[in-house]
Amino acid sequence: MNRVLYLEQHGPNITQVFYYKNATEVLDKRCVDLLDEWCLKSGSSFEGRKKSFQYLTKGRQKPAILISERTQEIFFPLYGLKSEFNIWLSYLEIFACHQVEYNQTEIQFNDGTKIIVDINRRTIQNQLKRCRTFLDALNQVRHN
């Protein structure tokens, strides 16, 4: 799979995929369906990954989805799973995030791409922390 920076869902069945170095693709499916396809290719499912994240982090809201245990690729949503508009960020591709205004945050990815999202920086930082907690717990379970 090419390096994906983030996914944007526009309405009920349109997802735009943003790849490394400004390449994009528009697909006729929801983000969760695309993530489920990727999970299935790695031997799991969206629902299974969601339950694992909720179990290991003891959190239920906005669960991150691990695509592959081998690559540790994980995506997390900025909004609720049922939202028709959503953005899913690749945990491994985020370089930094800076607050622009109270509810606006600039996200910089490893390739230099920058986007501004209408969400507070603390929300993104909490999601990043939850991803790290999950990966730490997952890797501890796998190595014990």
C-alpha positions in Angstrom: 0.0 0.0 0.0 1.3 3.5 -0.8 1.9 5.8 2.1 -1.4 7.3 3.1 -1.3 10.6 5.1 -5.0 10.9 5.7 -8.5 10.1 4.5 -11.4 12.6 4.1 -15.0 11.4 3.9 -17.3 13.8 2.0 -20.9 12.7 2.5 -22.2 9.2 2.9 -20.1 7.4 0.2 -17.2 9.5 -1.0 -13.7 9.2 0.4 -10.7 11.1 -0.8 -7.3 9.5 0.0 -4.3 11.7 0.4 -1.0 10.0 -0.3 2.6 11.0 0.4 3.8 13.8 -1.8 0.4 15.3 -2.8 -1.1 12.4 -4.7 -4.8 11.9 -4.2 -7.6 9.5 -5.2 -11.4 9.7 -4.8 -13.3 6.5 -4.0 -17.0 5.7 -3.9 -17.0 4.3 -0.4 -17.0 5.4 3.2 -13.7 5.7 5.1 -14.7 2.8 7.4 -15.3 0.5 4.5 -11.8 1.4 3.0 -10.2 0.8 6.4 -12.1 -2.5 6.7 -10.7 -3.6 3.4 -7.1 -2.7 4.5 -7.7 -4.6 7.8 -9.0 -7.7 6.0 -5.8 -7.8 3.9 -3.8 -7.9 7.1 -6.0 -10.7 8.6 -8.4 -8.8 10.7 -11.5 -6.5 10.4 -12.5 -3.0 11.2 -14.8 -4.3 14.0 -12.1 -6.6 15.4 -9.5 -3.7 15.4 -12.0 -1.4 17.0 -12.8 -3.8 19.8 -9.1 -4.4 20.4 -8.4 -0.7 20.7 -11.3 -0.2 23.1 -10.2 -3.1 25.2 -6.6 -2.2 25.5 -7.1 1.6 26.0 -10.3 1.2 28.0 -11.8 4.0 25.9 -14.9 3.9 23.6 -15.0 7.2 21.8 -13.3 7.7 18.4 -11.3 4.4 18.4 -8.2 4.2 16.3 -7.9 1.4 13.8 -4.7 -0.6 13.5 -4.3 -1.7 9.9 -1.3 -4.0 10.3 0.6 -5.3 13.4 3.7 -5.8 11.2 3.9 -2.1 10.1 2.1 -0.7 13.1 0.1 1.5 10.7 -2.8 3.0 12.6 -5.5 5.6 11.7 -7.6 7.7 14.0 -10.7 9.7 13.4 -11.1 13.4 14.3 -14.9 13.1 14.6 -17.4 10.4 15.6 -17.6 7.2 13.5 -21.1 7.9 12.3 -20.3 11.4 11.0 -20.9 11.8 7.3 -17.9 14.1 7.2 -14.8 12.8 8.8 -11.0 12.9 8.6 -8.8 9.9 9.5 -5.2 10.6 10.2 -2.3 8.2 9.9 -0.6 8.2 13.3 2.8 7.3 11.8 2.7 10.1 9.2 2.1 13.0 11.6 5.2 15.2 12.2 3.6 18.0 14.3 0.4 19.8 15.1 0.0 23.5 16.0 -3.0 25.4 17.2 -4.0 28.2 14.7 -7.0 29.4 16.5 -9.1 28.1 19.4 -10.8 25.4 17.3 -8.4 25.2 14.4 -5.2 23.1 14.2 -2.6 22.9 11.6 -1.3 19.3 11.1 2.1 18.8 9.4 2.9 15.4 7.9 6.3 13.8 7.5 6.4 14.7 3.8 5.9 18.4 4.6 2.2 18.5 3.6 0.1 20.7 5.9 -3.6 20.9 6.5 -5.8 22.9 8.8 -8.7 21.1 10.5 -11.6 22.6 12.5 -10.7 20.8 15.8 -8.8 21.8 18.9 -5.2 20.8 19.1 -5.7 19.1 22.5 -8.2 16.7 20.9 -5.6 15.6 18.3 -2.9 15.3 21.0 -5.2 13.1 23.0 -5.8 10.9 20.0 -2.1 10.7 19.4 -1.5 9.7 23.0 -4.2 7.0 22.9 -2.6 5.6 19.7 0.8 5.4 21.6 -0.9 3.8 24.6 -2.6 1.3 22.4 0.6 0.4 20.5 2.6 0.1 23.7 -0.1 -2.2 25.2 -0.4 -4.3 22.0 3.4 -4.8 21.8 3.6 -5.6 25.5 0.9 -8.3 25.1 2.6 -9.7 22.0 6.0 -9.9 23.7 4.8 -11.4 27.0 
